[in-house]
Amino acid sequence: MVLQSSLKSCLQLSCILRTPKAGFRSTTSGGLIIQSVSDDVYQNLAVEDWIHDHMNLENRQVLFLWRNSPAVVIGRHQNPWQECNLRLLRQKDIKLARRRSGGGTVYHDLGNINLTFFTTRKKYERMENLKLVVKALKALRPQLDVHVTDRYDILLNRQYKISGTAAKLGRTTAYHHCTLLCKADKLVLSSVLKSPYKGLKSNATPSVPASVKNLLEEDPTLTCEMLLDAIAEEYAAQHQIDHHVTFINPTDETLLPGINNKAKELQTWEWVYGKTPKFSLSTCFNMVYKGSVLDVKVAMDVKHGRIEVCNIDLPEQWLPPALCNELVKSLTGSKFCPSETTTLVTTLLRVCPQDDELHSKWNLLCENMIMLM
């Protein structure tokens, strides 16, 4: 991998990225290959947004290479409760991000390469981009059986998915990004991409499950760096440019003005969860209290990540209806979120009668409601 470290190269890149849109017409045409030095998913997604929003691609195409520390990334119109195990993500300290493109949910770690192809909307052609990746892989290891499907996936040995695709088409610019499984942790991947929810109904875009395999399982002599270099080399050859990869820091405001605000927005609860299409949850759980088992039914409507309607059905003799109604009233309008519900429950304890048995039942009910989220 060639690092452009000279002052001249940095100034040229700064000029290309920061020149007002009208000024891009005077810049040299051709391709540009950029790689992030960050492994933060929010920072790297922010770079995609920045290039899409600010860079004039009329005479230039850009390839952005990036890798993330463990994260689950959902599509723009997806439901995180439907797509992944949120409790497990929290336990393993794995980040959850929502990108601005469509498509399905993917697991990222440092064994997963991300490629983003930027063009004008007129020149957008994701099949050609994927063929470029396949050509690079075959140039590196001719024995690899890899091909592109009609669904814009890349399969290994005709059955294992090693790359998925998503895209964002703007008015004049567009980008297509895809993943490439090199040596990702498949045990973590399979566990976090399995939702524990039952009875969830949503119009959100569902992911399509697939059997996956790492390229390094097929050829252990490969490395992520080799694959990145091969793709960059093939991109350079096809666009007739020097095989140079320019490394950028996604937090560099001098190069990418406003980039940190974009990254912060991508981390907000309102974006990650609040953009979820409306959904409903109808489920039940068992509570064990003093040797007896109680069935509790819960129904909720959730819009913009907040509970619009909430119903909790349990026997009146087990808990006074007034207490249950207080819980329903407090949940209505609140975030469908374990931390916010925990805060609400703590506050409601003050109105609970000073009765040990009622307190025990109340805590048991609240703990189970929190676990639903």
Order of alpha helices (4+ residues) and beta strands (2+ residues): alpha-beta-alpha-beta-beta-alpha-alpha-beta-beta-beta-alpha-beta-beta-beta-beta-beta-alpha-beta-alpha-alpha-beta-alpha-alpha-beta-beta-beta-alpha-alpha-alpha
